[in-house]
Amino acid sequence: MRIVALGSVTRSARARPRLIQAAITRATERSSFFPITACAPRAFTTSTFRRDTELDKMAPKGGFELKTPKGTRDWDGKHMVLREQIFDTIREVFKRHGGVTIDTPVFELKEILAGKYGEDSKLIYDLADQGGELCSLRYDLTVPFARYVAQKNIQQIKRYHIAKVYRRDQPAVSKGRMREFYQCDFDIAGAFDAMLPDAEVIKIVVEVFEALGWHGRYTIKTNHRKILDGIFQVCGVPEDKIRTISSAVDKLDKMPWADVKKEMVDEKGLAEEVADKIGVWVQLKGGRDLLEKLQQDESLAANESMKQGMTDMGLLFDYLECLDATNAVSFDLSLARGLDYYTGIIYEVVTEGSAPAAPGGSEAAAKPKPKKKGKASEDDDRSDDPTLGVGSVAAGGRYDNLVGMFSGKGQIPCVGISFGVDRIFSIEAARLKAEQGKEPRNNETDVYVMALGGKGFDGMVKDRMRICNQLWAAGIKAEFLYKNKPKLQNQFKAAEVNGVPFAVILGEEELANGQVKLKQMGLEDGHPEKEGVVVRISDLVGEVRRRLEQNRKLEEMTLNAAGLRVVDGVKGEDIKIESAEEAAAPGV
């Protein structure tokens, strides 16, 4: 009896370990039927109480809200399927161009990242000091790549890297602007002839967005840092203000020139007449015609920085014509890219969904006004705010001096591109819903194997398993319901929820004849194959493959024909990054 009572005491996390240990000793000394063995006393060790106490401390306190941190989200179900499809599309293009993949630590020494990002350096996440090393979460994949190249003494490489990066950004600023997000980078490092790698990187951009079905609905804005620096020099910008003025110019895609000029004069201390001269040039965009206009201006043509930049841009246009990659390219003198490490060609990709929705006319009048709220915090989730766009969906450029910052063995010229997958996902999800009237699928199952029968129906579970096994062996994605005697309605519901395109239906009579019924899901009433077609089991794999390929080609044709052309275009109001609560809702 004493031992039983003792056990109840030992299970109390509030008991004091010293008293408990004394009780254990007394009990074992007095009890003739409780010998001290190697295993018996383990249940009564004081570590049990410490562990229980620690668990009590770890448990959420009352009123605790279970959620992800601001600027982050969970990915699951249909969102993961669509994101993986985007990854696969991008990865396939990277491999086609000879890319090899690497992986680097998610955090770097703080000094590696310091001073590389200009005004954006304040967005770097610093980590608490551990063991004397000051570290920060990586802001992008470019600087870690440059450190890797310098550390390994690599002279030439085509590398791609798909991984998460971290920024103390404001989710309220734009859709798809998170604090934890994926980037897909492709970079070419090595000393090569001018603009050849640069042209291939832009070709990679074209191939990615064409493969995504965005034909005709994206623009690759290009510029050259030497051209921009040359314009500033000719206009009279002091050397020590070139970077800060460049940062102001880079806001022209979000602000009117009057506001940018005001920032230059009032905040940056630039003379108003100098700002006016800059405004003449930085609002221009075009193609080779704009390059010719710059070359015809005597003051610009005499500037050494301008000469180098214009020579490079001329070569770039020549090479892009060879690669059939000029249609989407716009030479845009407002593009500056705020990162300090760019030295040559720079580019940024925007789409219709990059801009906020333009209020207007009957459409604006028809929409009810949102309820008035207090002033928004910088951390507020405004992912469904139609006044916000997603910004650029890819960006990059040439950075010839970055590797040299980490190595005393000379420079390794580099050029690359980074795709913002979360932003691409936002637009792609909206496009699929608007064009095809359907949400992304929860999984990639091609065939759902079902069974039906009348009185005495045994569920045919073993037959369903055999058919699934046959399809799996052929590389076809298939599922069946884990019920011995499932109702046909429940089987169809499971297939429909996941958007499975085909069903294989087993019936007793067909099965006895070595046949099954193959049904395409979602056909309209009156369609000749609405109820499915009878197929011999021996021919099932071939028939499923044929129909899957037929569906794939049809979807590809629809995708290429439509691009991003939807009713009123894909604008801010169509694009939504779900909150953590919405993403976690049942059925998602």
N, C-alpha and C positions, 0 to 999 in steps of 0.2 A: 504494500500500500504506500509505503514511503517513497518507493521508486516511482510509482505512478504520479504521486503528488509532485515529486521532484521534476518529472518530465514536463508537467504543466508550467512549473516555474521557469524551467530553462527555455521554454518557447516564448516567454515574455520578453520583448525587446526593451522593456523598461527596467528589468532587473539589473542590479549592479554586478558586473562580472566577478569581483572579488568574493562577494557573498555566495554567488552561485558555485564558484570553485570549491569553497569551503563545504557547502552542502553536498557536493559530489563526493568529496573525500569522506565525510561522515557516513554517507549512505553506503559506500563501497566497503568501509571498514566493518559496519554492523551487519551487513547482509551476507549470509552464508550461501545464498543461492545466486549471488551476483559477483562472480569472481572477476578480478581485474585482468582483462585480456587485451590483446593488441587492437581489437576492433570495437569492443563494447563501449568504451568511454567516448568514442568519436562524436556521438550525437550530443555530447554535453560540453564541447569545447567552447571557450569564450569567444572564439572567432565567429561562431554562429550569431552571437548577440551583436557583435560589431557589424557583421554583414547585414543583419536585419535592421539595425539602426541606420546604417548608410542607405539602405533601400527606402526606408521611411523618408529620409531627407531628399532622396532623388525623386520621389513621387510628386507629380504636379500639385500645387496648392489649389485651394478653392478659387473658382473664378478663372482658372487658367484657360486661355483660348488656344486650341490646337490649330496651328496654321504654319505655313512656310514663312521664312523671313521676307521682308519687303524686297521687291525686285527679283524674287525667285519664284519658281512654280514647279509642281510635279507634272511629269509627262507620262501619259498612259493611253491605253486603248487606241482609238482612231487617231489621236494626235501623234502617238509614237509611230504608227504605220505610215502616216504621211511624212513625218520627219525622216524616217529611215529611207523612204523612197527618194526624198531630196538628197540625203547623204549618198545613196547609191548612184544617183544621176551624176552628182559632182565628182564622186570618186572614180567613176568610169571614165570621165573626161580626163581627169588627172593622170590616170594610168595610161590612157591612149597617147599622152604626150610624154611618156617616159618618166613620170614621177615615181619616186620611192618614198615610203612613209617613215617618219620617225616619231618619237614621243619624248617630251621633256618634262621636268618636274612642274607641278602646278604652282609652286612658289619658287622664287629666285632670291638670291641675295639682294638686299635693297639697293646697294650701289650699282648693281647691274641695270636696274630699271630707272634709276634716278637720272633726271636731266634729258630724257629721250622723248618726252611727250609734250613739251611746251606748256601751254596753259592747262592742258588736261592732266598734268602730273598730280594735281590735287585729287584726282579720282582714283588714285592707286590705293588699294587696301594694304595697309601695313600690319604685320603680325607682331604679337608680343615677343619680346626677347626670349629666346630659348638657347641656353648653352653658349651665350656670347655672340650669336649670329643674328644680325638684324635682317629679317626677310620680309618680302611682300608677295602677295598673290600676283600672278602674271596679268598684265593689262592687255596684252595681245600675244600673238604667236611669233611676231616678227623679231622682236628684241631677243627672246630666248633662242630663236634660230641663229641669229647673228652670234650670240655667245657660244652656241654649239659649234658653229663653223670655225670660230677663232680657237676654241679650246681643242678641237680635234685636228686643227691645221688642215682643213679641207680646202682644196683649190677649185673644185668644180662639183656641183651637185644640182639635180632637179629634185626638190623635195616637196612632199605635201604633208599636211598635218591637220587633223580634224580633232578639235578638243575644246574644252570650256575655258573661258577667260572671265575676269572679274573686274568690275568697275563700280566705284561709288557714285553711280549715275542717278538721275532722277527719273523714275518710271513715269512721272507726270509730264515729262517733256515730249515724248513721242511714243507711238505704238511700237512694240517690239524692242523697246529700249529697256533692257533688264539689267540687273546687277550681276547676274550669272547667266552667261549665254555661250552658245557655240560659235566658233569661227572655223571655216574651211579655207586653209591657206595653200597656195602653190607659189613657190619661189625658185628662181634660177640664179645660182651663185657661180661666179667665174668671170674671167676676163675674156670677153668675146667682142666681135666687131659691133660697131654702134647700131643700136635699135633692132637688131635681129631677135634677141630674147624678148625685148619689149613688145615687138609685134606679135610674137607667139603667145605671150601672156594675154594680150587683148583678144586674140583668136580663141583662147581658152574661155574667156568671158562670154564671147558670142556663142560658142558651142554649148556651154552650160545653160544659158537662158533659152536657146533654141530647143534644147532637149527637154526643158521644162514646159515648152509650149508657149513661150512668151513672145513669139515672133511679132515684130512690128510695134511692141508695146514697152520697150525699154530703150534707154539712151545711155551710151557710154560717154560721159563728159571727160574730155582730156585737156590737159594743159602741160606746161613745162615750167619748172621752178626757175630756170635761168631766164625764160621769157618774162615771167612775172617780176623777178628781181630786176631785170633790165628796164622794164616799164617804170618801176619804182625809182630806179636810179635816174633815169631820164627826166622823170617828173619832179625830182628834187627831194625825195624822201631820205632823211639822214640814215646812214648805215645802221646805227644802233636801233632804229625804229622799223626796219624792214620786216622783221618777223612779226612784230605786234600789229603792224598795218596789214600784213598778209593775213593774219588771223581775222581781222575785221572784214576784209574783202571776202573771206570764205563764208560769211554770213549772208551774202547776197541772194542765196537760194531760199532764205527764210525771211529776210527783211528787205524793204525797199531801199533804193540807193540813198534817199534822204536820211534815213535812220543810220545807215552805215557811215555816211559822211559825218553825221553828228557825233557818232562814236569816235571817229578818227580825230576830229577837231577838239571836241570837249573832253574826251576821256584819254585819248592817246597823245594830245598836245601837238597835232600836226597843223601846219599852216593851212588856212582855208583854200588859198589859191593852189596849193599843192594837191589837196584833196580833189579840187575841181579837175585838175589835169588827169589825175588817176581815173576819175569817173568817166572821162572820154573813152578810155580803153577797156576798163574791166567789165563794162556792161555789154561787150560785143561777144558774139558767138557765131560759129559757122563751120566751114570745112576748110578745104585747101584755099578757097577764096579769101578767107580771113588771113591765112598765112601770107598770101600774096599782098594783101593790104598792109600788113605789118612791114613786109620787105620793102614796100614802096615809100615808107616814111623815112626821110633822111636821118632824123635825129635818132630814131630807134635802130635803123640799120647800121649806124656808126657805133653803137654800144656793143662792147665785146661779149657781154653776157647774152644779149639778144642774138648776136650772130650765131653763137653756139646752139642756143635753144632753137632758133629757126632752122638751122641745118638739120638738127635732130628731127624736128617735126616734119620737114620735107621728106627725109628718109622713111619716117614712120608711115606717112601717107602712101609712099611708093610700095612699101612692104605689105601694108594692109590691103592694098588693091590686089597684090599677088595672092593673098590668102582669102580673098573675097570676104573681107571683114570691115568694110567701110560704111555700110548702110546705117549702122546704129551709132556711129561715132560722131560726136559733136566737139569741135574745138571751142572751148569755153574759157574765156580769159578771167572769169570770176572764180574759177576753181583754184583753191590755194592749198587745201589739206593742212590742218593745223599741226601735224606732227613734225618735230624739228629735224628728223633724220632724212627726209626726202631731199634728193639732190638733182633729179632730172625729170623725166616724164612722170606725171601723176594722173590718176583717173578715178572716176567715181560713177557707179551705175545707179540710175534712178528709173522708176516706173510711174505709171499713173497713180498707183497706190502710195507712192512716196510723199505725195503732197496732201495737205488737208483738204477736206471737202470744201468746195466753193459754195457759199450760200447764194441762193438765187431763186427768184420767180416763184412759180406756183409750188415747186417742190419744197422750198423753205417755208412757204405759208401753210402748206398742208401738214407740216410736222408740228406737233405740240411742243411748246416751250418747256424745257426741263425745269424742275423745281429749283428755286433759288437756294443756293448753298452758301455757306460761309467761305471765306478765303481758302483756296486750296493749299494744302501743305505740299512741300516739295516731294514728299513720299507718297502722296495720294495716288491710288491706282486710277488713272484716267484712260485706260486702254480702250474703252468704248466711246470716248469723246470724239465726235465727228470733226472737231476743229483741229485734230492732230493727225499728221500723216506718219508713215513709218520711217521716213528719211531714206538715205541711200541703202541699197541692198548689197553692195560690194564696193570695195575701194582698194587702192594700192598705188604703187609707183616704184621709182628707182631710188635706191639708197646705197650709194657707192662707198660711203665713209663709215657706216655703222660697225661693220666687222672690225675695222681698224681701231675702233675705240677700245676693243677688248684684246687686241694683239699688237705686239711690237714688230710683227713680221710683215707689215705692209697691208694694203687694202685688198679686199676681195669684193669687186662690184657685184651688186645684187639687184634684182627686180622681182616684184611679186604682186599677188592679188589676194585679197581676203574677202570671202563671202560670208555675210551675216545670215546664218540659217534661220534664226528666230524671225527675222523680218521677212525673209523669203517665205517662210511658213505662213505668216499672217496673210500675205497677199495670195498665196497659192490656195489656202483654205477658203478664202473669200471668193476666189475665182471659180473654184470647183462648185461651190454652193450656188453662185449666181448663174454660171453657164449651164451646168448640168443638173441643177436642182437637187443635188445630193450632198450629204456630208461625207467626209473621208471615212473609210471603212475602219472597223475595230481590229480586223486582222486580215491576212492575205489568203485565207482558205479559198480554194477553187471549187471544191465539191463537198456537199454534205450528203452522207450516205444514210438513207432512211429505210424504214420497213413499214408495211401496212398489212392488215389481215382482218378476217372476220372472226366469227366465233371460234374459240380455241386457239387464237393467235398467240404464238409463243415468243414473239418479239424478234426472232431471227438474229439474235445478238451475235452468234458465231458467224453467220453468213455476212452480217454487216462488217464484222471485224476482218473477215477474209477479203471482202471487196476493198476495204480501206487499205489493207496490207498490200494488195495488188497495185493500188494507186500510189501509195507511198514508195513502193519499189521502183515505180516508173518516174519518181520525182514530182508527182502531182500532190499538191497540198490538199489534204482531205481530213474530215472529222466525222464522228458519229456521236449520238447522244448516249451518255453513260447510264442508260436505263435498260433493264432486261425486257420490259414490255412497254415501250414508250407510246404515247398517243401520237398519231400522225400530226395533229395540230401543234403539239409541243415541239416536234421535230422541225416543222416548217418555221415556227416562231424563232427557234434557235438559229436557223439559217438566215432568216430575214434580218434579225437584229445585227448580225455581223456582215450583212451585205454579200453573202456567198452567191456567186453567179449561177451555179449549177447544182442540181440535186440528182442523186442516183436513188431511185425508189425500187425496193425489193418487194415483190409480191410472190405468193406461194405458187401461183400458176406459171408466171414468167420464169421463176427460179427453177421450176421443174423442167422447163424447156431450155435451160442454160441461157436465159435472157434477163435483162433488167430494163427499167425505164429511165431514160436520161431526160431531165427537164430543165430548161432554162428558166431561171427565176425572173419574175417581173414582167412577163409578156402580157400584152393587153388581151382583153376578152375578144374572142373571134380570131385570134391568131391561130394558124393551122397547127402549130406545135405547142399551144397553150397547155395541153395535158401531158406533153412529153412525147418522146419517140422511143420505140422498142429497139434495143441494141443487144447483140450477143455479148456475153461476158468476155469472150475471147477478143472481141473487137473494141471493148470499152475504153481501154487506154488510148488507142489511136483516135477514137471518135472524140473523146474529151480533149485531147491535145489539139485536134483540128478546130474544134469550136472555141477553145481558149485563144488560139492564134487568130481566129476570125474576129473575136471580140477585141483583141489587142489592136489589130490593124484598124478596126472601126473607130476605137477610142483615139488612136493616134491621128487619124484623119480629121476627126472632130476637133481635137486639140489644136492641130496645126492650122485648121481653117479658122478657128475662133480666136486664137491668141488670147489677149486679155479683153477682147471685145465683148462687153456685156452691156446690159441696159444702163445707160448713164455712166458707164465706165466703172472700174473698181476704184472707189474713192474711200476717204476716211470712214464714212459711215458704214461701209460694207465690211470693214476690217476690224476684227476684234481679237485681242489676246485675252483669253478667259482668266478670271481671277482664280486664286487657289481654291476658293470655295466652289466656284462653278466647275473647275476641272475635276474636282473630287466628287461631283454629284453622281448619283447612281445612273448607270447606263452610258456613261461617257467612257 
